[in-house]
Amino acid sequence: MNATDRTPADLLRSALAADPGRPLVTFYDDATGERVELSVATFANWVAKTANLLQGDLGAEPGDRLALMLPAHWQSAVWLLACASVGVVAEIGEDPAGADLVVSGPDTLEPALACGGERVALALRPLGGRFPQPPAGFADYAVEVPGQGDRFAPFVPVDPEGPALVVDGAELTQVELVARAREDAAKLGLGEDARVLTGLGYDTWEGLSAGLYAALASGGSVVLCRNLDRLPADGLDRRSESERVTHTV
């Protein structure tokens, strides 16, 4: 990856320039049987659409706080990069009452109502499906995002020294996030052909790094697994082989 990249959005742009067709995030939900594979180009397109929704329709600005109340999921990864693209601070595990916006999955809708700002809900259904009945007080992401533009440009340039992420009670700037991701990639021995399988949640830095940032920083890819405990005894070995996994976290 480009040594001059200072933000997660920079890392994604470098990945797109290097090889847009390679897989970046492969997602499994072993409770539903869902498998989704997103190339760098497809992932970047989702990020652009989500960033346009965030900046345009939701009126988010750099420095705004977004409570991200989502599990480990490919759409969660999209939101993390969309926040970084706009300069919005993604807060993990923080009180939504103190946030400017909230993004919630189907299991956290009630506590998410504590946010007094814009609220977006994700059904997390296979193929990015919408809610059968839109939840009261929330915009349905699957309804709002398809019509957004495929290219994104921030109204205000994102400051690499500005805050990007709050997780484990600590705040990281954009440049600190990238530096930590690179450090983790080096510790794991990740290279450009690395394929990392993880069943960790997105509620800790370890899970976020293993499930997105470290692979992105190294030019690798992720096999992100939700409900991994539902696999049969030999299921993990078979998946690792079929997905050409090089590292398991």
Secondary structure, DSSP 4 states (H G I P E B T S, - for coil): --TT--SHHHHHHHHHHH-TTSEEEEEEETTTTEEEEEEHHHHHHHHHHHHHIIIIIS---TT-EEEEE--S-HHHHHHHHHHHHHTPEEESSS-GGG-SEEEE-TTSHHHHTT--SEEEE----GGGPPPSSPPTT-EEHHHHSTTS-SS---SSPPPTTSEEEEETTEEEEHHHHHHHHHHHHHHHT--TT-EEEE---SSSHHHHIIIIIHHHHHT-EEEEEESGGGS-TTHHHHHHHHTT--EE-
